Amino acid sequence: MDLDLASPPQPLRFAADEGGLPPRELGRYDGAAPGPTLVAVGALHGNEPAGPAAIRAVLARLERERLPLAGRFLGFVGNRRALAAGMRYLGRDLNRHWSQESLRAVLAGGRSASPEDRELAELADAFVPWLAAASAPVVFVDLHSTSAAGAPFVCMADVLRNRPIAFALPVPVLLGIEEAIDGSMMGYLAELGHVAIAVEGGQHDDPETARRLEAALWLALVGAGSLAPEALPDLAEQAERLARAAAGLPEVLEVRHRHPVHPADDFRMRPGFANFAPVARGAPLADDARGEIRAPESGRLLMPLYQRQGEDGFFLARPVAPFWLRLSARLRRWRAERWLAALPGVARDPGDPDRLIVDPRIARFQAVNLFHLLGYRRVRDRGGRLLFSRRRPGFRGLEPLPPELGPRTSGESDEG
Ligand SMILES: [Zn+2]
């Protein structure tokens, strides 16, 4: 452990391993008492060095102060090759393509079209022992930063088991990002039945971003039960660092719109937008080869793209009243979703009992909202119909990685 890295350095410089790359595993810290396994991942996007800096700071302090951890804490670098190059990615975005099919292909060594296929295979390899040994959900915290400035926030798939960790952080919780982008690592791990949140700390090069991400890790460790609150004398200051940065913002938001960007679009975000900027419907936000891009609805702007690489121009989100989260928790515990298939225009997919097919012409209620409330995720549209998939641990049919990589818990879960 390199103790010089106890306070977040910036920009981050790694001692390169034999391949001239930062190490895959940043370190691990084993507690004497049994407890959860918390895995932190930084720099899944290579131009986001604040995540690895935060992980190193946490590891260094755990070691230095011999903090009484229950379970273990592990830190990994996401995209080593892109981190070394200071690029978001070299061939393709590593925070996409997390699926059974991709993992099967890259782990079999049958696919190496881009450097990210190797990264994906190596990262999955690094996770496998911990996933395979898990008797309870592993807690994944995926650390990110944004090209725009602005307040930190946390993203999660809205399964009940994610909520205690996500809400342990006094920052806005953004729902639905894993529906808006396909194949995120967080979405995949959550579908395997683990706990997975992503934390956005702030602007890539702002030194405060690494400190916020470090604070998020301490709070996640306490939220997961790995650290007792009294074991961390500065817990209140860590929370305050995040709370101060997110003061006045909604507690919970849901993604309503994603503006996809293709390389040929010549997408240019208009200057001056920060995360959570309120925008009105029709406001000009960006320009591309086809002309002006206006906000399709009012809301909060998130992750406006101020860098060359990236497939998401911006997101629009709107606040969700916390009441709805409490209601949905109750409905899921009652297993109210059992009645969904009885609604007109809703049918169970004969090939997958966790999937419902909705005919929007018949199901005239607010289908998406109702299904979200009951723990379903919108998968894709097929022939004018909506497909919703129930999020649950131990997803059936995830071969060959799961089910052995899902947590070995018994029976039905709390689900969502
Ligand atoms: Zn990122």
Residues whose N, C-alpha, C, O or C-beta is under 5 A from the ligand:
A	BS01	ZN	H45 E48 H144 S145
